[in-house]
Amino acid sequence: MTTYTNELEGQTEFYTTFLKRVNNKLTLSDILSDNNDGVLNGNLLEFKLVINDLNSVLFQAIKYLSAMRMKGKSVPANIILISLNDHRAYIYSSKEYLYNIEQVYIGSASKNNIGFQAITSPLQLNYSSSIEAEKLVHLLKTTFYTRINIDENCIVGWASRYYRENPEATKSGFIGDETGETQIVGEIRKPEKFKEFINPYKGESNIKFQYLMDKLNDEIQKKNLGAFYTPSLYVKKSIELVREAIRRVPEGNDYIILDRCAGTGNLELELSDEELSHCIVSTYEYYEYKVLMELIGDKVLHIIPPFEVKETFNNGTVRGADALSKEYLNIDIIKQYIDNPKCTIILYENPPYAETTSMEHQRQNQGKKSSAWKKGFVVQEMKKEVSGVATNDLANAFIWSAFKYYLRQETDSYIVFSPVKYWKSQHLIEKEFLDGFAFNRKHFHTNTNACIMCALWSNKNKTLKSISLKAVDIKDNESVVYPKKLKVDKVFTLYSKRYYEKRKFEDDVENGIVVGLNGTEDTVGKIRISPKYNKNILGYLVADSTTFDNPDAKSSLVIAGRYNGNGFFLRKDNFLEKLPMFAASRYINYNREWTERGRIMKSADGSVKFLKDIKNKKIEQYLLKCLLFTTLEMQNHMRTFIGSDNRFYRNELCLDISNGETIASSSLSNLKLTDVENNLLQQWNIVLNIAMQTKNYDNTLTYGVYQIFDELNTFHRNDLDKKVFDYPELNGHLNTLKTLVKNYYNQEIVPTLFEYQFLK
């Protein structure tokens, strides 16, 4: 047999040889996953050129199985370690190492493995022998798995798999509970679908899983509830605000702390017993209610409802606990305190977050089903007083109703977690701000680095233009308080109100084309604009919304009208003054710190000064810098092509002058170039010169950075489904250009965007 110098080569040849006997329909892509060397039926394989330390390689394989368990993947019964140049296979039973598999490992599986002690001796097969090769083939055909135990580390993965494989399933069908009036066994307690893969869960309560309750909701139920977990370190910080609110209670008054969306009691767990004795809590989700009752039911003033009866379970929710219903507003238990002037009301909540216009809703095609809350009494009443997009946020319904129905006196307080936009751009409330924190949303069971505000509001009316928050991150399970407070300025004016092109042109014709987000002609999407054409049109600019939610969809620059609108046609005579909008819209892509997203927004509040300075020609050089940035920015999706209307659309906002000067190149002749800008232009020329040598290059076209990236920087995928670029030199220089553009943007463009309040 062959002696290998490359592990991948040996691995590939092994599979090529043995798959013919095991299952000739399988390919490498069917076997390789999760960064391991392959799972073939009920076998995990790990390859080395030569295995000199069986213990360490076994430990590496165990770590792979640990990761599979946590992801809800079946754990193969056999661990097969292949020593390629010895032609030996070492076989271990994963069942013997279940304790190790059920641990959590941090970092690369291939590192820090020396010192592991195997507790069994492996079966050895020398597959250079025909007889033993046949034994290995037989083994590779087996489809047995080791049953694992469900715990808090893996339940999310197995729940996700359960919902994925059983689309009609709900959480109650997965987790089950036999302790209440409504008895549901559940898959984890009596496995049927997973009987070959998991052991029955024997626990008597759901407390062990409370941390993960919001992760366990099926996708639509989760979206309805807007499940949102609050890290304990942030809870402790927020309790500082609760205690500040308690200190505001007038002498002689009693007080209550009301949490209408308590979930599993995350916020309340850090309160003292005395503080808990003033709490009224409720949650809309049945299993959260069960945990809430177990954890703090005997410590709080009231829980809604106070007891579980057969009618409590209502298709996964708690009957009578919908905080947005009219019924909830009239609950006597709560109302007695609201009606008592000698009782101070403190609301303390992390409201569920769901936005009906979010991309997730649209991807799930569940807009109507996921937005059932919008039909609630509170939301309908809110719409009578609040207009615009603010009514699309579930959290806003909680915030608005807190002040509308619960807080009555100036000494009443509201401590609330929520993205800052309800105050900053939506102006939902005009109240006195007493104190607050900025927290990193990443730690709230999401994948997004963004700013979440936890604010203490009084019920006193007050108009504010700016507030400051103490910034707190979490690192290594410790709170990290930033030395400088984060300023939050209110936003008043949209770009579209001040900067969008409003002029009418009599020579516009409406027989042009429309394009999609990637800049190519779109003939599929629902067209929401008039497809205008005019020789004075350069392109179409979208700089929508104040926030940076879905920034690549809300901001774009394309050669013709974007099919779904929300922008304006860029004209040759004044395009320069429009480009700061495009530049500002890229801010969050180049400033991904959690303190920025959600706090910094786009505004036209500085339009008077900006337009005055344009008129006085004070910022001509800055506008040219914005133009240079625009020509080199990857999100400029303008392309050159012949449209279906047989018109030639040339990208004039790029620096390819191989077919003559562009409007951009001509304009930039007036820019007083710095060394940094000269370096940018040199890098662009390198990119263009290499791009001209590619197979797909068309010398009749005028190329911008994005068109080069998308059409000329081609790649293919190898046997391991990894990208292999056909022109690595071009790809490398594009990456270098992108880095240079980012640095230029932050140094030369951003400060002035803040000065004129394009960013605020």
Rosetta blueprint (number, residue, H / E / L):
1 M L
2 T L
3 T L
4 Y L
5 T L
6 N L
7 E H
8 L H
9 E H
10 G H
11 Q H
12 T H
13 E H
14 F H
15 Y H
16 T H
17 T H
18 F H
19 L H
20 K H
21 R H
22 V H
23 N L
24 N L
25 K L
26 L L
27 T L
28 L H
29 S H
30 D H
31 I H
32 L L
33 S L
34 D L
35 N L
36 N L
37 D L
38 G L
39 V E
40 L E
41 N L
42 G L
43 N E
44 L E
45 L E
46 E E
47 F E
48 K E
49 L L
50 V L
51 I L
52 N L
53 D L
54 L H
55 N H
56 S H
57 V H
58 L H
59 F H
60 Q H
61 A H
62 I H
63 K H
64 Y H
65 L H
66 S H
67 A H
68 M H
69 R H
70 M H
71 K L
72 G L
73 K L
74 S L
75 V E
76 P E
77 A L
78 N E
79 I E
80 I E
81 L E
82 I E
83 S E
84 L H
85 N H
86 D H
87 H L
88 R E
89 A E
90 Y E
91 I E
92 Y E
93 S E
94 S H
95 K H
96 E H
97 Y H
98 L H
99 Y H
100 N H
101 I H
102 E L
103 Q L
104 V L
105 Y L
106 I L
107 G L
108 S L
109 A L
110 S L
111 K L
112 N L
113 N L
114 I L
115 G L
116 F L
117 Q L
118 A L
119 I L
120 T L
121 S L
122 P L
123 L E
124 Q E
125 L E
126 N E
127 Y L
128 S L
129 S L
130 S H
131 I H
132 E H
133 A H
134 E H
135 K H
136 L H
137 V H
138 H H
139 L H
140 L H
141 K L
142 T L
143 T L
144 F L
145 Y E
146 T E
147 R L
148 I E
149 N L
150 I L
151 D L
152 E L
153 N L
154 C L
155 I H
156 V H
157 G H
158 W H
159 A H
160 S H
161 R H
162 Y H
163 Y H
164 R H
165 E H
166 N L
167 P L
168 E L
169 A L
170 T L
171 K H
172 S H
173 G H
174 F H
175 I H
176 G L
177 D E
178 E L
179 T L
180 G L
181 E L
182 T L
183 Q L
184 I E
185 V L
186 G L
187 E L
188 I L
189 R L
190 K L
191 P L
192 E L
193 K L
194 F L
195 K L
196 E L
197 F L
198 I E
199 N L
200 P L
201 Y L
202 K L
203 G L
204 E L
205 S L
206 N L
207 I H
208 K H
209 F H
210 Q H
211 Y H
212 L H
213 M H
214 D H
215 K H
216 L H
217 N L
218 D L
219 E H
220 I H
221 Q H
222 K H
223 K H
224 N H
225 L H
226 G L
227 A L
228 F L
229 Y L
230 T L
231 P L
232 S H
233 L H
234 Y H
235 V H
236 K H
237 K H
238 S H
239 I H
240 E H
241 L H
242 V H
243 R H
244 E H
245 A H
246 I H
247 R H
248 R L
249 V L
250 P L
251 E L
252 G L
253 N L
254 D E
255 Y E
256 I E
257 I E
258 L E
259 D E
260 R L
261 C L
262 A L
263 G L
264 T L
265 G L
266 N L
267 L L
268 E H
269 L H
270 E H
271 L L
272 S L
273 D H
274 E H
275 E H
276 L H
277 S L
278 H L
279 C E
280 I E
281 V E
282 S E
283 T L
284 Y L
285 E E
286 Y H
287 Y H
288 E H
289 Y H
290 K H
291 V H
292 L H
293 M H
294 E H
295 L H
296 I H
297 G L
298 D L
299 K L
300 V L
301 L L
302 H E
303 I E
304 I E
305 P L
306 P L
307 F L
308 E L
309 V L
310 K L
311 E L
312 T L
313 F E
314 N E
315 N L
316 G L
317 T E
318 V E
319 R L
320 G L
321 A L
322 D L
323 A L
324 L L
325 S L
326 K H
327 E H
328 Y H
329 L H
330 N L
331 I L
332 D H
333 I H
334 I H
335 K H
336 Q H
337 Y H
338 I H
339 D L
340 N L
341 P L
342 K L
343 C E
344 T E
345 I E
346 I E
347 L E
348 Y E
349 E E
350 N L
351 P L
352 P L
353 Y L
354 A L
355 E E
356 T L
357 T L
358 S L
359 M H
360 E H
361 H H
362 Q H
363 R H
364 Q H
365 N L
366 Q L
367 G H
368 K H
369 K H
370 S H
371 S L
372 A H
373 W H
374 K H
375 K H
376 G L
377 F H
378 V H
379 V H
380 Q H
381 E H
382 M H
383 K H
384 K H
385 E H
386 V L
387 S L
388 G H
389 V H
390 A H
391 T H
392 N H
393 D E
394 L H
395 A H
396 N H
397 A H
398 F H
399 I H
400 W H
401 S H
402 A H
403 F H
404 K H
405 Y H
406 Y H
407 L L
408 R L
409 Q L
410 E L
411 T L
412 D L
413 S E
414 Y E
415 I E
416 V E
417 F E
418 S E
419 P L
420 V L
421 K H
422 Y H
423 W H
424 K H
425 S L
426 Q L
427 H L
428 L L
429 I L
430 E L
431 K E
432 E E
433 F E
434 L E
435 D E
436 G E
437 F E
438 A E
439 F E
440 N E
441 R H
442 K H
443 H H
444 F L
445 H L
446 T L
447 N L
448 T L
449 N L
450 A L
451 C E
452 I E
453 M E
454 C E
455 A E
456 L E
457 W E
458 S E
459 N E
460 K E
461 N E
462 K L
463 T L
464 L L
465 K L
466 S E
467 I E
468 S E
469 L E
470 K E
471 A E
472 V E
473 D E
474 I E
475 K E
476 D L
477 N L
478 E E
479 S E
480 V E
481 V E
482 Y L
483 P L
484 K L
485 K L
486 L E
487 K E
488 V E
489 D E
490 K L
491 V L
492 F L
493 T L
494 L L
495 Y H
496 S H
497 K H
498 R H
499 Y L
500 Y L
501 E L
502 K L
503 R L
504 K L
505 F L
506 E L
507 D L
508 D L
509 V E
510 E L
511 N L
512 G L
513 I L
514 V E
515 V E
516 G L
517 L L
518 N L
519 G L
520 T L
521 E E
522 D L
523 T L
524 V L
525 G L
526 K L
527 I L
528 R L
529 I L
530 S L
531 P L
532 K L
533 Y E
534 N L
535 K L
536 N L
537 I E
538 L E
539 G E
540 Y E
541 L E
542 V E
543 A E
544 D L
545 S L
546 T L
547 T L
548 F L
549 D L
550 N L
551 P H
552 D H
553 A H
554 K H
555 S E
556 S E
557 L E
558 V E
559 I L
560 A L
561 G E
562 R E
563 Y L
564 N L
565 G L
566 N L
567 G E
568 F E
569 F E
570 L E
571 R E
572 K L
573 D L
574 N L
575 F H
576 L H
577 E H
578 K H
579 L H
580 P H
581 M H
582 F H
583 A H
584 A H
585 S L
586 R L
587 Y H
588 I H
589 N H
590 Y H
591 N L
592 R L
593 E L
594 W L
595 T L
596 E L
597 R E
598 G L
599 R L
600 I E
601 M L
602 K E
603 S L
604 A L
605 D L
606 G L
607 S H
608 V H
609 K H
610 F H
611 L H
612 K H
613 D H
614 I H
615 K H
616 N L
617 K L
618 K L
619 I L
620 E H
621 Q H
622 Y H
623 L H
624 L H
625 K H
626 C H
627 L H
628 L H
629 F H
630 T H
631 T H
632 L H
633 E L
634 M L
635 Q L
636 N E
637 H L
638 M L
639 R L
640 T L
641 F E
642 I E
643 G L
644 S L
645 D L
646 N L
647 R L
648 F E
649 Y E
650 R L
651 N L
652 E L
653 L L
654 C L
655 L L
656 D L
657 I L
658 S L
659 N L
660 G L
661 E L
662 T L
663 I H
664 A H
665 S H
666 S H
667 S H
668 L H
669 S H
670 N H
671 L L
672 K L
673 L L
674 T L
675 D H
676 V H
677 E H
678 N H
679 N H
680 L H
681 L H
682 Q H
683 Q H
684 W H
685 N H
686 I H
687 V H
688 L H
689 N H
690 I H
691 A H
692 M L
693 Q L
694 T L
695 K L
696 N L
697 Y L
698 D L
699 N L
700 T L
701 L L
702 T L
703 Y L
704 G L
705 V H
706 Y H
707 Q H
708 I H
709 F H
710 D H
711 E H
712 L H
713 N L
714 T L
715 F E
716 H E
717 R E
718 N L
719 D L
720 L L
721 D L
722 K L
723 K E
724 V E
725 F E
726 D L
727 Y L
728 P H
729 E H
730 L H
731 N H
732 G H
733 H H
734 L H
735 N H
736 T H
737 L H
738 K H
739 T H
740 L H
741 V H
742 K H
743 N H
744 Y H
745 Y H
746 N H
747 Q H
748 E H
749 I H
750 V H
751 P H
752 T H
753 L H
754 F H
755 E H
756 Y L
757 Q L
758 F L
759 L E
760 K L
